[in-house]
Amino acid sequence: MQGLFAVRPLVIALATLGVGALPTVALAANDAGVTRDQKSSQTDINVGKVSATIGSESTLMGNDAKALTQKGNFKSGQSIKVLGQHEMAAAGPVGGSAQALSYAPGVSVSGYGGTGATKNSISVNGIKQGWGGFAGGQIDDGSVSVTFDGVPMVDPSTGLWESPQVPQLDLLQGIGITYGPGNPLDRWYNNIGGQIAFVPLQPARKPGAKVKLTYGSYNARNLFVSGRTGDIGGWSTVVAGGVGSSDSYRKSPDGFKSPSYNYAWFAKTIKTFSNGNFSVGAYLAKGSGYRPVPIPITPIAGVTLNGTPNSPLYSQQTSGYYSSIPGSVWNKQDSNETWLLYSKLNVALDRTTSAHNMVWYRYGHRLHFHYNNYGLGNPSNLYEYNNPRDDVYGDKLWLSVSLPYNEVNFGGFFLKSHYNSRNAFYNPNAPYYGSAAVPNAHYRSDYWDQTDIAAFVQDRISPVDNVHVTPGVRLIKYFTRYYPAAAGDFAQAYALYPNNNQGQLPPAKNAFVKIEPSIDFNWKVQRNVALFANYSTAHKEPQVGGGGGLYQSTPPVYSLEKSTDYNVGIKVHVRQVTYLHDFMFSASYYHLHYANQYIPLYDANGNYLGDANGDSVYQGVNLAVNDKPFAGASVFANLNLESAKFTHYVTGGVSYDGLPVSNVPDSTFNVGGDYNTYVAGGVLTPRLWYQYMGAQAIFNDNTGAPSRRKLAGYGTLNLGFGYTLPTPANGAGLKDVKLSLEVLNVTDARYNAFEYVTGGGLLGGNSAGQLLVLPGEPTTVYTSLTANF
């Protein structure tokens, strides 16, 4: 924290009208203290409209506004998708950020739970972020940027952000997705494949409150509350949060339910003044859940429920489709926690120039507490206590200058990150007598200090009203310093077991300087039709910090990973014509080349096996449509078709060139809608939606390489009903009460959400080369009661 306060005297202003997300997606400005010039796709301040209204910054890039709109999307030269309340609701009342993201075109999700508490792997046009918890083709992991209210969430060292860090969907008013690196102003340090921007609830001009209770299948429970002060002397504040818990749909013979829980709390206050606004925000979230073990599809000799010969065989065909290993034999609690402190300031310096700045501090902590006595053999690594953490602070500052035919944005950011990869395997029982403090099996405690600096300039040129071209360039400098510390942090273990230390190499450092050019283009060929195109390059540090790999066991001689991306497409936006009301249609073709990939390979117990290097190409088509065809009705549909292949993949001296990239569906599709109608004095809202995930190639842990084997595609049908009760005139501030029922996977379709070829290290027996899977969630039913004040 000392570094955070040391930088404050150098900061001109303390926040931003859009740090690190999507400036090209406009937000409604009716409650904005600093409004947005609708002729611009960036962050100029319309000084003439700075008035007494209370609210927040008005671009998705700042993640601050009352509601998401389609207008900024239409005017953007980027390929983007905005998920509003209707699409987010498709994730269900206990779904988290990952489940909601799966309703964007080109986004696929796989994991081991159905709530916001457990981890997922998320793929955006084939490029991945997050880790579902098991080995198997997390090849380009950590290559998508994630922000919360504009603050970067991703660990710069590991490259990872985990979905339990945003577990409560009711806390969000929308989500924005950028496909590809995006413009320099909006880019952080890992935008190889795009960016996900979570937009939380914002302060508003009017006071209000909400309480929501949910209960459902597998003892799922959730409580969410929020409150807004409204305008009080030019200040406005929002406080919101929720807590939830659930058991797993996986079943253990000893009755262990693999429980999970989560919470998230958010507060933000904003002060509007004559030429700008100032805001302060805080966010705290945690998701924790037990991870059931992957299961064989068919029985395998020697693979039993507890790992001993006299135990029943463990497979979907023998022990049950949703069965899992007894918790008394194998259990792993996986927790992810984060908290943010940040402030923003936007100042109109004159009628053409505005300054924007954000300063932030983020803390992240992960805990894996693992017990593994599969086979009942009292192994030396009976327990794992893995508790890495990272601390990041930084500042982003830039100026926006609005000129007659163009708008120039220039500035930069810096951040400092401190990451510790602490982990301990041990057995406290005889004859080992180890502990988390003095591990007797593998251990590590290594540190990475990173300094990332970026300077950028971009100019949105508008030679005529219907044409916008945005060339830009970004200069980056990434500096990484590594130093092993297990000899001091685990001094007793190091004295007894020096060879068990996973950080074997001496201190090292690396520095890189790169230039990233970009350009985008938007041509409104007709009033409601626009053509767009963009081209950009981006770089990132390879991931570090597992049980080996770069710096720890592999000399850190590498190049930055690089993406070269272009998109071209069409957008149609109709405000109101017959059956088209705020209608938005977009179609785009994308092509992304991912070069210099560093691919560390680990077994199921986290041990480093080696690495691979590769180049891959992702290309496909995204289509998205939203409409309100008539009063009370809303519909959406999203489609993706994709091909992803390795032009180069080598591991252990063997080439696998030409194979498909693992865990990238060849198609995704979803469609849904709802309708409001008056019934018995209240409003009845039926909802119906369908989601399909296409076939995807799987990873072969036995060879450490991709394969042509495929996980079959699957689809789920979902149904919901809501009824808003009429409120008495003397309701004591109560606006409405809503009862709702959601049934997910109505047909109880059986499908596997994840599949890989095991190397045999997880379950032993004759499992090497066999398929292990994570079964998807069966039918679940949830009821909710919501009161708005």
C-alpha positions, 0 to 999 in steps of 0.5 A: 500500500505504500506505493499506492500513496507514494504515487498520489502526489503525481496524479493530476486527477483520480479517475476516469470516464472509462478506464480499460473497457469499451468506449465505443459502447455508449451508455444512457446519459440521462443521469450522467453528471458528465454527459457524452457527446453522441458524435464521439465514440470516445470520452469527450465531455460535453461541458454545456450539459454538465448540470445538476443531474446526478449519476456517473460517467457515461461510457461503458469504458468507465463502466458507469451509467444508468443503462446500456444502449445500442447507439454506441455499438452502432457507431463503433468501429469495433466488434462488440456485444452488450449483454443487458438484463434480458440476456443476463437473466438467462443465466438463472437467479443463482448463475454467475458471470460465466453463465451470463457470458455464455449468452454472447456470440462466440463465448463458450463456458465449461466448469463443474458447477451451476452457480457463481461460486465455482470456477469456469473456463471462458472462451471468447472467439476461441481465446480463453480466460479462467480455469475450470480446475482440471488439466486439458487444453487450457492452451491460451489461458489468461489471454482475455482482459477483464475489468470491473467498473473499469478497473483491471481484474487480471493477475499480470503474472499468471494472466488469470481472472476467475469467474467466482470473482464476479459471482452475483449477477444482480449486482450488475447492470450489464456486461460488455465484450470486445472481440479482439484487442480493441483501441489503444485507449481501452487496452490493458496488458493482456487483450490478446483476444478481447476484453470483458467489462463488468458494469455494476449498479451505479449511483442515480438521481433518485433513491431506491432499494431492492431485496431479492430472495432465491431458493432452488434445487440442491439447496441453492439459496441466495440473498441480494440487497441494494440501496441508492441514496439519490441526489443529496447535495450533489452526492449520490451513493449506491451500496449493493451485495449478495450472499449465496450457497448451494450443494453440487448436483454431483453425488458421492456415495458417502453423502458428501455434497461438495458445497459452495458459497459466494458473496460480493459487496459493492459501494460507490459514491459520486460527486458532480460539480460544475465541470466534472465529477469525482467518484470512489468505489470499493468491491469485495467478492469471494467464491468457494466450492468443492471440485468433484472429480472428473468421471470416466464415461465407461468403466476402466479396469482399476479405476474404482470409487476409492481407488482400491481393488475391492471398491465398485468401478467409477464411471457414468455407466457403473456408479451413476451419471452424476456420481463422484468419488467419496469426499472422505477419500478425495476433496478439494476446496477451491476459493477465489477472493478479490477486493478493489479500492479505486477512485475516478475524476473527470474534469473539463479543462475548457470547452474542447479539452478534458482530463481523466484519471483513475487510481486503483489497488487490487488484492487477489487471493486463491486457496486450494485446500486438497485432500487426496487419499485415493487408493487409501495409501497415506501418500506423502502428498496427502494434503495440498495447501495452495494459497498464492496471492497478488497485489496490484496498484496503478494509475491511468491518465489521459486527455481528450481534445475535441476538434472540429473534425476529430477527437484526439485521446493521448495518455498512458498507464502504469501498474506495479504487481507483486505475485507470490506462488506459494504452495505446499504438499504434505502429510501430517501423519506418521511417518511423515509429520509434515505440515502446511508450514513445513511441507514434506512433499513438493512446495514452492514460494516464488515471487514475481514483480512486474511493472507495466507501462503504456503510452498511447495516442489515437485520433478519431477522424470524422471527415464527414458526419457518417464516416469515422476512422480511428488510427492509433498507436501504443508503446508498451514496456513490460518489466518482470523480475523473479526471485525464488524464496522457498529457501526462506519461506519454507526454511525447515522444509528446504533444509530437509527436502531441498530437491522438493522445491519447485523453484530451482532456478536463480533470480532473473529478469526480463524487459520488453518494449513493443509498438502496437498499431491499430485502426478502426473504421465505421461508415454509416451507409444509410441512416440505420446501416453501418459498415465497420472494420478494424485491425490491431496488434497486442502483446502479453507476457507468458503466464508464470507461477504454476508448479514449474515452467518459466523462471522456476524450472525453465530458463526465461528465454522467451518472446512476448505472445502476440495477436494480430486481429482484424474484424469486418462487418455490418450493423443495423440499428432501428429505433422504432419502425413497425416491429423494430424497436431499439432493434440491433443486428450485427454480423462480423467476420474475424481472423486472429493470429496468435503467435509465440504461444508459451504453453506449460503442461501440468498433470492433474496434481499440478506438477509441471511436465514440460511445455509446448510452443505454438502459433494458432489461427482463429477465424469465424463469424458472429451474428447477434440480434436484439429487438422489442417487436411490440409492447412488452416483448423482448427477443434476442439471438446469437450465433457463432461459427468458428474454425481454430487450428494450430499452424504450429504446435511442438512439444517434446520434439514432436510436431502437431501442426494442423490440429484443431485448438482444443476446447473451441466449439465449432458453433454456439447458438442461443435464442430467447424471449419474454412477454409482459401481459396483464393478468388479474391486476398484475403483470405476467412474464413468461420466458423461453430460451434455448442454448446450444454448444457445438462439437469441440476438439479435446486435449490429450493429456497423455501426449501433451498435445491437441487431438482430433477427438471431439466432445459432442455438441449439446443443447438445453431448453429453459423456461421461466415465469414471473408475476409482478403483484399490484402494489397498494397505494399505501405500500409504505414506499414499496413499488412492486413485488415480483414472484418468479420461477425458472426451470433450467434444462427443462428436458433434463438433457444429459450432456458432458460440458468438458472432456479430455484424454487423461494421462493416468495421473489423476485416477491411476489404474488403466486410465492413461489414454481414456476419456474423463468428463465433467457432466453438465447440470441436470434439470434445476428449479429456482423460485425468487421473491423480489421487492423494489422500493 
